[in-house]
Amino acid sequence: MKAMIFAAGYGERLRPLTERLPKALVAVAGRPMIEYPLFLLRHYGISEIIINLYHLGEKIKEHLRDGKKLGLKITYSEEKELLDTGGGLLKAKPFLADGTFIVINSDVIIDLALTDLLKSHQKNGGIATLVLRPDPQTDLYGAIETSADMRIQRFLSYKGPQWESAGTLIKYMFTGVQILEPKVFDYMEPTSAPAKFGTTKVTYPKMLTQGERLYGFPFHGYWQDTGTLERIKDAEKKLAAGKVKLHYLE
């Protein structure tokens, strides 16, 4: 299995740090934040990884190189303009299109068992499984609603054809981790030039409204977005105090 890590963003919430350093290399508990998803993937034997680059991307390449020092095989997808998640994924299609693949944001620390995620994905038979977490602020940031079988019935304001008959829906938030089938590219407009669009704003709503099978994977363990200094400090405190132990770093 292959994987993609999104690392092209400006990291605006971490300025002024990210004016000279790409967000993916900002340290969290003594290591660049991008190493957390890299080590998670490595722990489960996923070594072929593509990373998209834009803002200060050369510094990421200089730090990780071909990934050999980490026991990985890293390829880069360099964007001449910031393409967002959908455009970035579509640009990396030649690398990813030969089988099931995982996508993770570079600013996510998550204590997730990828084997459980893969089993759930295979059992449900959908083309996308998004790792979802309960959060009291789902309505503020944008809820993803699933039926009892974890099929996604509503994505932000978009509804699937079965949502009215799906029974009581459960609200979740997206963690930035997902497992996909190459068929997802069928829902991305072919283009001769790189296009800028988001998966959550364009691709997944299109799939949902056309009746495609999207599923969620409920996650209740440790998760932290490290996109702000406050969140980085919170993660560092919990890691230092032993309140959080990431199984893939042991």
C-alpha positions in Angstrom: 0.0 0.0 0.0 1.1 3.6 -0.7 0.4 6.8 1.1 0.3 10.5 0.6 1.0 13.2 3.1 -0.3 16.8 2.5 2.5 19.2 3.4 2.2 22.1 0.9 0.3 24.7 3.0 1.6 28.0 4.2 1.0 27.3 7.9 -0.5 30.7 8.3 -1.7 30.0 11.9 2.0 29.4 12.9 3.4 32.6 11.6 6.0 34.1 12.1 7.6 30.6 12.5 6.4 29.5 9.0 7.8 32.6 7.3 11.2 30.8 7.3 10.3 27.2 8.0 7.6 25.0 6.4 4.9 24.0 8.8 5.7 20.3 8.3 9.2 20.9 9.9 8.0 22.9 12.9 9.0 20.8 15.9 6.6 19.1 18.2 8.2 17.5 21.3 11.6 17.5 19.6 10.8 16.2 16.2 9.3 17.8 13.0 5.6 17.3 13.0 5.6 15.5 9.7 7.6 12.7 11.3 4.6 11.6 13.3 2.5 10.5 10.3 5.6 9.2 8.7 6.4 7.0 11.7 2.8 5.9 11.9 2.9 4.7 8.3 6.3 3.0 8.7 5.0 1.1 11.8 2.4 -0.6 9.6 4.8 -1.4 6.8 3.8 1.4 4.5 7.0 2.7 3.1 6.2 4.2 -0.3 5.0 7.7 0.4 4.5 10.8 -1.7 4.6 14.3 -0.1 3.2 17.3 -1.9 5.3 20.5 -1.6 4.8 24.2 -2.2 5.6 26.7 0.5 9.4 26.3 1.4 9.1 22.8 0.0 12.8 22.6 -0.8 13.5 22.6 3.0 11.3 19.5 3.4 13.2 17.8 0.6 16.5 18.7 2.2 15.4 17.3 5.6 13.8 14.0 4.4 15.6 13.5 1.1 14.6 10.1 -0.3 13.4 8.8 3.1 16.1 6.2 3.3 17.4 7.4 6.7 13.9 6.7 8.1 13.4 3.4 6.4 11.1 4.9 3.8 10.9 5.5 0.1 9.7 9.1 -0.3 8.6 10.7 -3.6 7.7 14.4 -4.0 4.9 16.1 -5.9 6.0 19.7 -6.3 3.2 22.2 -7.0 3.9 25.4 -8.9 0.8 26.9 -7.2 -1.0 25.7 -4.1 -3.6 23.2 -5.4 -5.5 22.4 -2.2 -6.3 18.8 -1.2 -8.2 17.7 -4.3 -5.8 19.3 -6.8 -2.8 18.0 -4.9 -4.3 14.5 -4.8 -5.1 14.6 -8.5 -1.6 15.7 -9.4 -0.3 12.7 -7.4 -2.6 10.3 -9.3 0.2 8.5 -11.3 1.8 7.5 -8.0 -1.4 6.4 -6.2 -3.7 5.0 -8.9 -2.6 1.4 -8.7 -4.3 0.4 -5.5 -5.8 1.3 -2.1 -3.9 4.2 -0.5 -3.9 6.3 2.7 -3.8 10.1 2.9 -2.8 12.0 6.1 -2.3 15.6 6.9 1.2 16.5 8.0 -0.1 18.5 11.0 -1.9 15.5 12.6 -0.8 13.4 15.5 -3.0 10.4 16.0 -2.7 7.1 17.9 -4.5 5.1 15.3 -4.3 1.4 14.5 -4.1 1.4 10.7 -4.9 -2.3 10.5 -8.3 -1.7 12.1 -9.0 1.1 9.7 -8.1 -1.0 6.7 -10.2 -3.9 7.9 -13.2 -1.6 8.3 -12.6 -0.1 4.8 -12.4 -3.5 3.2 -15.5 -4.8 5.1 -17.7 -1.9 4.0 -16.6 -1.9 0.4 -16.7 1.8 -0.1 -14.2 3.8 -2.1 -13.5 6.2 0.7 -13.3 5.8 4.5 -12.7 8.9 6.6 -11.4 8.6 10.1 -13.9 10.6 12.2 -14.0 11.7 15.8 -16.8 12.9 18.1 -16.4 16.6 19.1 -18.8 19.0 20.9 -18.0 21.7 18.3 -18.9 19.7 15.2 -21.6 22.2 14.2 -19.1 25.1 14.5 -16.5 23.5 12.3 -18.7 21.4 10.0 -20.3 18.1 10.8 -20.1 14.9 8.9 -23.2 12.7 9.8 -23.3 9.0 9.6 -26.0 6.3 10.0 -25.5 3.5 12.5 -23.5 1.5 9.9 -21.1 4.4 9.6 -22.1 5.2 6.1 -21.8 8.9 5.5 -25.2 10.4 4.8 -24.5 14.1 5.1 -21.3 15.9 4.4 -21.4 19.5 5.6 -24.6 20.8 3.8 -24.7 18.0 1.2 -27.0 15.0 1.6 -26.9 11.6 0.2 -29.9 10.1 -1.5 -30.7 7.8 1.5 -30.3 10.3 4.3 -34.0 10.8 5.0 -34.5 7.0 5.5 -31.2 6.5 7.3 -32.6 6.8 10.8 -30.8 8.7 13.6 -27.6 10.2 12.4 -24.4 10.7 14.4 -22.3 13.8 14.1 -18.5 13.6 13.7 -15.6 15.7 12.7 -12.9 14.7 10.2 -9.4 13.9 11.6 -7.4 14.5 8.4 -6.8 10.7 7.9 -8.5 8.7 5.2 -8.2 5.6 3.1 -9.2 5.7 -0.5 -9.6 3.6 -3.6 -8.4 4.8 -7.0 -12.0 5.2 -8.1 -12.0 8.5 -6.2 -10.2 10.0 -9.2 -13.3 9.3 -11.3 -15.0 12.1 -9.3 -12.2 14.6 -10.1 -12.5 16.6 -13.3 -9.8 15.7 -15.9 -7.7 18.7 -16.8 -4.6 19.3 -18.8 -3.3 21.7 -16.2 -3.3 21.4 -12.4 -6.6 22.5 -10.9 -7.2 23.9 -7.4 -10.0 22.3 -5.5 -10.6 20.7 -2.1 -11.7 17.1 -1.5 -14.1 18.1 1.3 -15.7 21.0 -0.5 -15.9 19.5 -4.0 -15.0 15.8 -4.4 -16.7 14.2 -1.4 -20.0 16.2 -1.8 -20.0 15.1 -5.5 -19.6 11.5 -4.6 -22.2 11.6 -1.8 -24.9 13.3 -3.9 -24.3 10.8 -6.7 -24.9 7.9 -4.3 -21.3 6.7 -4.0 -20.5 4.7 -0.8 -18.5 6.8 1.6 -17.9 5.6 5.1 -16.6 6.8 8.4 -14.3 5.0 10.8 -15.1 6.1 14.4 -12.0 7.1 16.4 -12.0 7.8 20.1 -8.2 7.7 20.9 -5.7 10.5 21.0 -5.8 13.0 18.2 -4.3 16.5 17.9 -4.1 19.0 15.1 -0.8 20.8 15.5 -1.6 23.8 13.3 -1.3 26.4 16.1 1.3 27.1 18.8 -1.3 26.5 21.5 -2.1 23.0 20.1 1.6 22.2 19.8 2.1 23.1 23.4 -0.8 21.0 24.5 0.5 18.0 22.6 4.0 18.5 24.1 2.7 18.7 27.7 0.7 15.5 27.3 3.6 13.6 25.7 6.1 14.8 28.3 3.8 13.9 31.2 3.2 10.4 29.8 -0.5 11.1 29.4 -0.2 10.2 25.7 1.9 7.3 24.5 2.0 6.8 20.8 2.3 3.1 20.0 4.2 3.6 16.8 7.1 5.5 18.7 7.7 2.7 21.2 
